């Protein structure tokens, strides 16, 4: 999906930036968290894929609330009840008389308030990672002061990412994206003002007045908003459904199976659940693995081994970011990543091998280029199996590639010497393999 066009609705003289996408039978308004930037969402493939999945069964409208993102800056940031007008404004702009309203985090509180006050415009309420009282987000003034200090001194660096998405810690590319999200979402002064305003959120007395079908989704183990916030919403909203999902990340588009959130929403709104989206693309796959990891762990001890693993993971992610690789997942003591350029993938593998060796570890790597299916952020297909089998044949500090990769990097200056012809377990035919060097 290409980035949707950004347009503006008028709400009490304030321009509210919004986008419309998807052509499903359900009308859905997406209410973001405390800051947002609707154009920036589409610049990260995982976030874009999350929204594309949402648009696969719904006609979606999302917006930047006044004072944030692409919407007008205002002299005084409005209270929650005033912000409900932003929801109505974008609905009116696209001709949505009624819609399901889906809010995340602080946006969930606003969505719940809208559902209570405007049932004639609201078909359903969905809240992810939300709360009725601010204390579920920041339980003490001391915790809030830490957030203020971060905004005042480090806003825009993305260094808050481990708080919002701990599984992304060490992902340099994603931290850069998150830092840009902070900068584009609001300036530091506005962000502090927003947080002070949010600290007054307490809609607990409103919840019994919500009489639309309601779905509350939460990851009970997440590190940002306490599960008590979701439990209160589900208990106080009449007949609300509570769905608990695995994971520790607050951001909905990262962590353990983020598209599961969309699956639950689709089931709730349509009564059905689509098959996972599968995109077929040509990619170069890289598998890495630490050699003799069990022996090394036994030699150095648990604490030292965990430190080495952390350093290894950071080093691999740094190299993936430098060579524009996409981390798919960790695989035991290694990684699976994809690239859109095979020469860059080889250079990344060689650099990873050298960098990790400086830590006292040896890695092996295997690469193959072929068509893959992208399903819910993971990759599938025979090409994945081939790349994995190639990696299994590599020795310490070796980068082994298939003949397919070799043919694609001719003239790149990368040295490739024959490694022999092999039968790959579970893969038909004989395969010529080559050892890469700079």
C-alpha positions in Angstrom: 0.0 0.0 0.0 1.3 3.5 -0.9 1.2 6.1 1.8 -2.4 7.5 2.0 -3.0 11.1 1.2 -3.0 13.5 4.1 -5.9 15.8 4.3 -7.3 18.3 6.8 -10.6 18.5 8.7 -11.8 21.6 10.5 -12.6 21.3 14.2 -13.6 24.6 15.9 -11.2 26.5 13.6 -8.3 24.0 14.1 -7.0 21.9 11.2 -6.9 18.2 12.0 -4.6 16.1 9.8 -6.1 12.8 8.8 -5.7 9.9 6.4 -8.2 7.4 5.0 -7.3 4.0 3.8 -8.7 0.5 3.3 -12.0 -0.5 1.7 -13.5 -3.0 4.0 -17.2 -3.1 5.0 -16.5 -1.7 8.6 -15.9 1.9 9.4 -13.1 2.3 11.9 -11.5 5.4 13.5 -8.0 4.9 14.8 -7.2 7.2 17.8 -3.4 7.3 18.5 -1.5 7.6 21.7 -0.3 10.8 23.3 1.8 11.9 20.3 1.7 10.7 16.7 2.6 11.6 13.1 0.4 9.9 10.5 2.9 10.2 7.7 5.8 8.7 9.7 3.8 5.6 10.5 4.2 4.4 6.9 8.0 4.9 6.8 8.7 1.7 8.9 7.8 -1.5 7.1 6.5 -3.3 10.2 4.3 -0.4 11.3 3.0 0.0 7.7 2.2 -3.7 7.5 0.3 -3.5 10.8 -1.9 -0.7 9.4 -2.3 -2.4 6.0 -3.7 -5.4 7.9 -6.1 -3.1 9.7 -7.2 -1.7 6.3 -7.8 -5.2 4.9 -11.2 -5.5 6.5 -12.1 -1.9 7.4 -12.3 1.6 6.0 -9.9 3.3 8.4 -9.6 6.9 9.3 -6.6 7.9 11.5 -5.6 11.4 12.6 -3.1 13.5 14.6 -4.8 15.1 17.5 -4.6 18.9 17.7 -1.2 20.1 18.9 0.5 16.9 17.6 1.9 15.6 14.4 0.7 17.3 11.2 -2.3 19.0 12.9 -2.3 22.6 13.9 -0.3 23.6 16.9 -2.5 25.4 19.4 -1.7 28.0 22.1 -3.3 25.9 24.8 -3.6 22.1 24.5 -7.2 21.0 24.9 -8.6 18.8 27.5 -10.0 15.3 26.8 -13.6 16.4 26.3 -12.5 19.0 23.7 -10.4 16.4 21.9 -13.6 14.4 21.2 -14.4 17.0 18.7 -11.3 15.9 16.6 -12.9 12.5 16.3 -16.2 13.9 15.1 -14.5 16.3 12.7 -12.6 13.6 10.8 -15.7 11.4 10.7 -17.7 14.2 9.2 -14.9 15.0 6.7 -15.1 11.5 5.2 -18.8 11.1 5.6 -18.8 8.5 8.3 -22.0 8.8 10.2 -21.1 5.8 12.5 -17.9 3.9 13.1 -16.1 1.7 15.5 -13.5 3.7 17.5 -10.2 2.1 18.3 -7.8 3.8 20.7 -4.3 2.8 21.9 -2.8 3.9 25.2 -4.0 7.4 26.1 -6.0 7.3 22.9 -8.0 4.4 24.4 -9.2 6.8 27.2 -10.3 9.3 24.6 -12.0 6.6 22.5 -13.9 5.4 25.6 -15.0 8.9 26.4 -16.3 9.3 22.8 -18.2 6.1 23.1 -19.9 7.2 26.3 -20.8 10.7 25.0 -21.6 9.9 21.4 -23.3 6.4 21.2 -25.2 7.6 18.1 -21.9 7.9 16.2 -20.1 4.9 17.8 -20.8 1.3 16.6 -18.1 -0.3 18.9 -15.2 0.5 21.2 -11.8 -1.1 21.0 -9.0 -0.3 23.4 -5.4 -1.6 23.3 -2.9 -1.0 26.1 -5.3 1.5 27.6 -6.5 2.7 31.0 -9.2 4.6 32.8 -6.9 6.3 35.3 -3.5 7.8 34.7 -2.0 6.0 37.6 -2.1 2.8 35.6 0.5 4.4 33.3 2.6 6.4 35.8 1.7 5.2 39.3 3.7 7.8 41.2 4.8 11.4 40.7 8.4 10.3 40.9 7.9 8.0 37.9 6.3 10.9 36.0 9.2 13.2 36.8 11.5 10.7 35.2 9.5 11.0 32.0 9.6 14.8 32.2 13.4 14.7 32.7 13.7 12.5 29.6 11.6 14.8 27.5 13.5 17.8 28.7 16.9 16.4 28.0 16.7 13.6 25.5 13.4 13.9 23.5 13.9 13.0 19.9 16.8 10.6 20.5 14.6 7.5 20.6 16.3 6.4 23.9 12.8 5.8 25.4 12.3 2.9 23.1 13.3 0.2 25.6 10.5 1.5 27.9 7.8 1.4 25.1 9.2 -1.7 23.3 11.8 -3.6 25.3 12.2 -6.3 22.8 13.4 -3.7 20.3 16.3 -2.6 22.6 19.5 -2.6 20.5 17.6 -2.2 17.2 19.5 0.8 16.0 17.3 1.4 12.9 14.1 1.1 14.9 15.4 3.5 17.6 16.2 6.0 14.9 12.7 5.7 13.6 11.3 6.1 17.1 13.4 9.2 17.7 12.0 10.7 14.5 8.5 9.7 15.7 9.2 11.7 18.9 10.5 14.8 17.1 7.7 14.8 14.5 5.0 14.0 17.1 5.5 17.1 19.3 8.2 19.5 20.4 9.5 18.9 23.9 7.5 21.7 25.5 4.3 20.4 24.0 5.1 16.8 25.0 5.6 17.9 28.6 2.3 19.9 28.5 0.5 16.8 27.1 1.8 14.6 29.8 0.7 17.1 32.5 -2.7 17.1 30.9 -2.8 13.3 30.6 -1.9 13.0 34.3 -5.4 14.3 35.1 -7.1 11.4 33.2 -9.7 9.7 35.3 -12.7 8.4 33.4 -13.6 5.6 35.8 -17.1 7.1 36.5 -17.9 7.4 32.8 -17.3 3.7 32.0 -20.7 2.3 33.2 -22.3 4.7 30.7 -20.7 3.0 27.7 -23.4 0.9 26.0 -21.7 -0.2 22.8 -20.0 -3.5 22.2 -16.5 -3.1 23.7 -13.2 -5.0 23.3 -10.3 -4.5 25.7 -7.0 -5.9 24.5 -3.9 -5.9 26.7 -0.6 -7.7 27.1 -0.6 -8.3 30.9 3.2 -8.6 30.9 3.8 -5.3 29.1 6.2 -2.9 30.8 4.4 0.4 30.3 0.7 0.3 31.3 -0.2 -1.9 34.2 -2.7 -4.6 33.5 -4.9 -3.2 36.2 -5.8 -0.5 33.7 -7.3 -3.0 31.3 -9.0 -5.0 34.1 -10.8 -1.9 35.3 -12.0 -1.0 31.8 -13.3 -4.5 31.3 -15.0 -4.7 34.7 -16.7 -1.2 34.6 -17.8 -1.2 30.9 -21.0 -3.2 30.7 -20.5 -6.6 28.9 -17.0 -5.6 27.7 -14.8 -8.4 26.4 -11.2 -8.7 27.7 -8.5 -10.4 25.6 -5.1 -11.0 27.1 -2.2 -11.5 24.6 1.4 -12.6 25.2 4.2 -10.1 25.0 6.0 -7.4 27.0 5.9 -4.5 24.5 3.5 -1.5 24.8 3.7 -0.5 21.2 1.2 -2.7 19.3 3.2 -3.1 16.1 6.2 -4.8 17.7 6.8 -7.8 19.9 5.2 -11.2 19.9 2.9 -11.6 16.9 1.7 -8.0 16.6 -0.8 -8.9 13.9 -2.6 -11.0 16.5 -4.0 -7.8 17.8 -5.6 -7.0 14.4 -6.9 -10.6 14.2 -8.8 -10.1 17.5 -10.2 -6.8 16.2 -11.3 -8.3 12.9 -13.0 -11.2 14.7 -14.8 -8.8 17.1 -16.0 -6.4 14.3 -16.8 -8.9 11.5 -17.3 -12.3 13.2 -14.6 -13.8 11.0 -10.8 -13.9 10.9 -8.8 -13.6 7.7 -6.0 -15.9 6.7 -2.6 -14.4 7.5 -1.5 -11.9 4.8 1.3 -13.4 2.6 3.5 -11.2 0.4 5.7 -12.9 -2.1 9.0 -11.1 -2.7 12.5 -11.8 -3.9 15.0 -11.5 -1.0 18.5 -12.5 0.1 18.3 -14.5 3.3 21.1 -14.5 5.9 21.3 -17.0 8.7 24.0 -16.5 11.4 24.9 -18.8 14.3 27.4 -18.8 17.1 29.8 -21.7 16.8 30.2 -24.0 19.9 27.9 -21.8 22.0 27.2 -24.6 24.5 30.9 -25.2 25.1 31.6 -21.5 25.4 28.8 -21.0 27.9 30.0 -23.8 30.1 33.6 -22.4 30.0 32.9 -18.8 30.8 29.9 -19.3 33.2 26.3 -18.0 33.1 26.9 -14.3 33.9 29.7 -13.9 31.5 27.8 -15.8 28.8 24.8 -13.6 29.1 27.0 -10.5 28.8 28.6 -12.0 25.7 25.2 -12.8 24.1 24.0 -9.3 24.8 27.2 -7.8 23.1 26.8 -10.3 20.2 23.2 -9.3 19.6 24.0 -5.6 19.7 26.9 -6.1 17.3 24.7 -8.1 14.8 21.9 -5.5 14.9 24.4 -2.7 14.4 25.7 -4.3 11.3 22.2 -5.1 10.0 21.3 -1.5 10.4 24.5 -0.3 8.7 23.9 -2.6 5.7 20.1 -2.0 5.6 19.2 -5.6 6.5 15.9 -6.4 8.1 16.0 -8.6 11.2 13.3 -11.2 11.0 14.0 -13.0 14.3 16.5 -14.5 16.6 17.2 -18.2 16.0 18.7 -19.7 19.1 22.1 -18.2 19.2 21.9 -16.4 15.8 19.7 -14.3 13.6 17.6 -14.5 10.4 17.6 -11.4 8.3 16.6 -10.4 4.8 18.2 -8.0 2.3 17.1 -6.5 -1.0 20.6 -6.6 -2.4 22.8 -9.8 -2.2 26.2 -8.0 -2.4 25.2 -5.9 0.7 24.0 -9.1 2.4 27.4 -10.7 1.9 29.3 -7.7 3.1 27.1 -7.5 6.2 27.8 -11.2 6.9 31.5 -10.7 6.6 31.4 -7.6 8.8 29.3 -9.5 11.5 31.9 -12.3 11.5 34.8 -9.9 12.0 33.0 -7.8 14.6 31.8 -10.8 16.7 35.3 -12.4 16.5 36.6 -9.3 18.3 34.3 -10.3 21.2 36.0 -13.7 21.4 33.1 -15.5 19.6 33.0 -17.2 16.2 30.0 -17.2 14.0 29.1 -19.0 10.8 26.8 -17.6 8.2 24.9 -18.9 5.1 23.1 -16.9 2.4 20.6 -17.7 -0.4 18.6 -15.6 -2.7 15.1 -16.7 -3.7 11.4 -16.0 -3.4 9.9 -15.9 0.1 6.5 -15.4 1.6 6.1 -12.7 4.3 3.5 -13.9 6.7 2.7 -11.8 9.8 6.3 -10.5 9.9 7.9 -13.9 9.5 9.2 -15.5 6.3 8.4 -18.8 4.8 9.2 -20.9 1.7 11.8 -23.3 0.3 14.3 -20.4 0.0 14.3 -20.1 3.8 15.1 -23.8 4.2 17.9 -23.6 1.6 19.5 -20.6 3.4 19.3 -22.5 6.7 20.9 -25.6 5.3 23.7 -23.6 3.7 24.5 -22.0 7.0 24.6 -25.4 8.7 27.5 -26.4 6.4 29.6 -23.3 7.2 32.5 -23.5 9.7 33.7 -21.0 12.2 34.3 -17.5 10.7 33.0 -18.7 7.3 30.4 -17.0 5.1 28.9 -19.6 2.6 26.6 -18.6 -0.2 24.6 -20.6 -2.8 25.3 -20.5 -6.5 22.3 -18.2 -6.9 23.9 -15.6 -4.8 27.2 -16.0 -6.5 25.7 -15.3 -9.9 23.9 -12.2 -8.7 27.0 -10.5 -7.3 29.2 -10.9 -10.3 31.4 -7.8 -10.7 30.8 -6.7 -7.1 34.4 -7.2 -6.1 33.5 -9.9 -3.6 35.8 -12.9 -3.8 33.9 -16.2 -4.0 35.8 -19.6 -4.0 34.3 -23.0 -4.6 33.1 -24.8 -1.4 31.9 -27.9 -3.2 28.7 -29.5 -4.2 26.3 -30.7 -1.6 22.9 -32.3 -1.0 20.9 -30.1 1.3 18.7 -32.0 3.7 15.0 -31.7 2.7 15.9 -29.8 -0.5 16.0 -31.4 -4.0 19.0 -31.4 -6.3 22.7 -30.8 -5.8 23.8 -27.4 -4.7 27.0 -25.6 -5.5 28.3 -23.5 -2.6 30.9 -20.8 -2.4 33.0 -19.3 0.4 32.9 -15.5 0.5 35.7 -13.1 1.4 36.3 -9.4 1.1 
